Amino acid sequence: MGVDESGKRPCNLDEQVLLNEKMEALMRLSRRISHDINNIVTIIKGNADIIQLIGGKEGAYAKYISAILAGAKKASALASQLAVMNEKRPLNSAPVDLNLILRSMEPKLRELIYPGIEIEFEFNRSLPAFTGDRMRLEEVITHLVKNACDAMKKGGRLTIGTSNLEETPSRDSEAQGKELRWACVTVRDRGPGIDASIRSKIFEPFFTTKEKGEGDGLGLSRVYGIVRAAGGFIRIENGASGGTAFIVGFPVADSSK
């Protein structure tokens, strides 16, 4: 569903609500599994270290101990990957302007695109500033641009734009009677689009449509985690003539208060 001509959109979108509920459940599950794996790894590594100290690094069981420690390291890395959506680092919040961020990132983003891809920027001059973490916003934009380029390996046009969005909360929302304002960035590719059968899966950890070795399936999971930690939203829209748009919105404080 797109923004209407008034720049307003009702936020009681069934598909978005279901996606958010699913992702929140996945985040809780991945956090629990990651925590449990780390606890088990700590026990395994601790005991292997003790055995190594007793037997020495050149003892009869040295190669087996090394294998155990290597396995523990891989398990620890897996736990870190599972926790990719659960952003816990303190936010380095400060007033940010999406237009200024995109302008400063333009040289870097142009280096990321593949041959045959044209990149264009569309800036909304009335875009309000908001409070956010600039480094993480840049990470979100970079991931989305990389994802868009992967969808257009044969070339095409990549559009990155900013916009304002106002939403009227649904009747059962805590924000009923208030108008919500968002500063948005949209990354739109002209690729084949995202099939409806996988739309609800693309933010899941390790889910990828890329060939083996081309990606770990964590980029969009990371994007989702950062955006949700910032109190924002991320939506997917398929274009009528093909292509996909990722729309990311960040809350703008009500200046009337």
C-alpha positions in Angstrom: 0.0 0.0 0.0 1.5 3.4 -1.0 1.3 6.8 0.5 -1.8 8.7 -0.7 -1.6 12.2 -2.3 -2.0 13.9 1.1 1.1 12.1 2.4 -1.0 10.3 5.0 -1.6 6.5 5.4 -3.5 4.5 8.0 -1.2 2.4 10.1 -3.5 -0.5 10.8 -2.0 -2.5 7.9 -2.8 -6.2 8.5 0.2 -7.5 6.6 2.6 -5.2 8.5 1.1 -6.0 11.8 1.5 -9.8 11.2 5.1 -9.3 10.0 6.0 -7.3 13.1 4.4 -9.9 15.4 6.3 -12.7 13.6 9.6 -10.8 13.7 9.2 -9.9 17.4 8.7 -13.6 18.2 11.7 -14.5 16.1 13.8 -11.9 17.9 12.8 -13.3 21.3 13.5 -16.8 20.2 16.9 -16.0 18.6 17.9 -14.0 21.8 17.1 -17.0 24.0 18.9 -19.5 21.7 21.9 -17.2 21.5 22.0 -16.9 25.2 21.8 -20.7 25.8 24.5 -21.4 23.2 26.9 -18.9 24.8 26.3 -20.5 28.2 27.1 -24.0 26.8 30.1 -22.7 24.9 31.5 -21.1 28.1 31.4 -24.5 29.9 33.0 -26.3 27.0 35.7 -23.8 26.4 36.5 -23.5 30.1 36.9 -27.2 30.6 38.9 -27.5 27.4 41.3 -24.7 28.5 41.8 -26.5 31.8 42.6 -29.8 30.1 45.0 -28.0 27.8 46.8 -26.4 30.8 47.1 -29.8 32.5 48.2 -31.8 29.4 50.1 -29.1 27.6 49.6 -27.9 24.0 51.9 -30.7 22.8 50.3 -33.6 24.8 48.7 -36.7 23.5 45.3 -35.1 23.4 46.4 -31.7 22.1 44.8 -32.1 18.7 41.5 -33.2 20.2 41.5 -30.2 22.5 42.3 -27.9 19.7 39.3 -29.3 17.7 37.0 -28.8 20.7 38.2 -25.1 21.0 37.7 -24.6 17.3 34.2 -26.0 17.5 33.5 -23.7 20.5 34.7 -20.7 18.5 32.3 -21.6 15.6 29.4 -22.1 18.0 30.1 -18.7 19.6 30.1 -17.1 16.1 26.8 -18.7 15.4 25.4 -17.3 18.6 26.5 -13.8 17.6 24.8 -14.3 14.2 21.6 -15.4 15.9 21.7 -12.2 18.0 22.1 -10.0 15.0 18.5 -8.7 15.2 18.7 -7.9 18.9 20.3 -4.5 19.0 21.5 -3.8 22.6 24.3 -1.3 22.2 23.4 2.1 23.7 22.1 4.5 21.0 24.4 7.4 20.3 21.5 9.7 19.8 21.7 13.2 18.3 19.7 15.3 15.9 20.1 14.0 12.4 19.0 15.0 8.9 18.5 12.2 6.5 19.1 14.5 3.5 22.5 15.5 4.9 23.4 11.9 5.7 22.6 10.8 2.1 24.5 13.6 0.6 27.6 12.8 2.7 27.2 9.1 1.8 26.8 9.6 -2.0 30.5 9.0 -2.9 30.6 5.8 -0.9 27.2 4.6 -2.3 28.3 5.2 -5.8 31.3 3.0 -5.2 29.0 0.1 -4.1 26.9 0.0 -7.3 27.6 -2.5 -10.1 28.4 -1.5 -13.6 25.2 -0.8 -15.6 23.3 0.6 -12.5 22.3 4.2 -12.5 21.8 5.9 -9.1 19.6 8.9 -8.5 18.7 10.8 -5.4 15.4 12.5 -4.6 15.4 14.8 -1.6 12.4 16.2 0.2 13.5 19.7 1.2 10.9 19.9 4.0 12.2 16.8 5.7 12.3 17.3 9.5 15.3 16.4 11.6 14.9 13.7 14.2 16.9 12.1 17.0 18.9 9.0 15.9 22.2 7.3 15.7 24.0 8.4 12.6 26.4 5.5 12.3 23.5 3.0 12.5 21.4 4.9 10.0 24.3 4.8 7.6 24.6 1.0 8.2 20.9 0.6 7.3 21.2 2.6 4.1 24.3 0.8 3.1 22.7 -2.7 3.6 19.6 -1.6 1.6 21.7 -0.2 -1.3 23.8 -3.4 -1.4 20.6 -5.5 -1.4 19.1 -3.4 -4.2 22.3 -3.7 -6.3 22.1 -7.5 -5.9 18.6 -7.4 -7.3 19.9 -5.6 -10.4 23.1 -7.4 -11.5 22.2 -6.8 -15.1 21.8 -3.1 -14.6 18.9 -0.7 -13.9 18.0 2.4 -12.0 18.4 2.7 -8.2 16.5 5.5 -6.6 17.2 6.7 -3.0 14.7 9.3 -1.7 13.5 11.0 1.4 9.9 11.8 2.3 7.6 12.8 5.1 4.9 10.5 6.2 1.9 11.1 8.5 -0.2 8.2 9.9 -3.5 8.1 11.5 -3.4 5.4 14.2 -6.0 2.7 14.3 -8.8 2.8 16.9 -7.1 0.2 19.1 -3.8 2.0 19.1 -2.3 3.7 22.2 -1.7 6.7 20.0 -5.4 7.1 19.1 -6.3 10.7 18.5 -2.7 11.7 17.7 -1.0 12.0 14.3 2.3 10.2 14.0 5.0 11.8 11.9 8.0 10.0 10.3 11.1 11.0 8.4 11.5 8.3 5.7 14.2 7.0 3.4 13.2 4.8 0.4 15.6 2.6 -1.5 13.9 1.5 -4.8 15.4 -1.0 -7.3 14.1 -2.0 -10.7 14.8 -5.7 -10.2 12.3 -8.6 -10.5 10.6 -7.8 -7.3 10.0 -9.9 -4.2 7.6 -12.8 -4.6 4.6 -12.8 -2.3 5.5 -16.2 -1.0 8.8 -15.0 0.6 7.9 -11.5 1.6 7.3 -12.5 5.2 10.6 -14.3 5.4 13.2 -11.8 4.1 14.0 -10.3 7.5 14.6 -13.8 9.1 18.2 -14.6 10.1 20.0 -16.7 7.5 17.2 -16.4 4.9 18.6 -15.5 1.5 17.7 -16.0 -2.2 21.3 -15.6 -3.2 23.6 -18.3 -4.4 25.7 -20.1 -1.8 28.7 -18.0 -0.8 27.2 -14.7 -2.0 25.6 -13.7 1.3 24.9 -15.0 4.8 21.3 -13.9 5.0 21.9 -11.5 7.9 22.0 -8.1 6.2 18.2 -7.4 6.3 17.9 -9.0 9.7 20.5 -6.5 11.0 18.5 -3.7 9.3 15.3 -4.8 10.9 16.9 -4.9 14.4 18.5 -1.4 14.0 15.3 0.1 12.8 13.1 -1.4 15.5 15.6 -0.4 18.2 15.2 3.2 16.9 11.4 3.0 17.2 11.0 3.0 13.5 9.4 0.8 10.9 10.4 -0.9 7.7 8.0 -1.8 4.8 8.3 -3.4 1.5 6.4 -2.4 -1.6 6.6 -4.0 -5.1 6.3 -1.6 -7.9 3.5 -2.0 -10.5 6.1 -2.4 -13.3 8.5 -4.4 -11.3 11.2 -3.6 -8.7 11.1 -3.4 -4.9 11.0 -0.4 -2.6 12.2 -0.6 1.0 10.7 2.2 3.0 12.2 3.0 6.4 10.6 5.5 8.7 12.0 7.1 11.9 9.7 8.9 14.4 9.8 12.7 14.5 9.1 14.4 17.8 6.0 16.4 18.0 7.2 20.0 18.1 3.9 21.3 19.3 4.4 19.8 22.8 
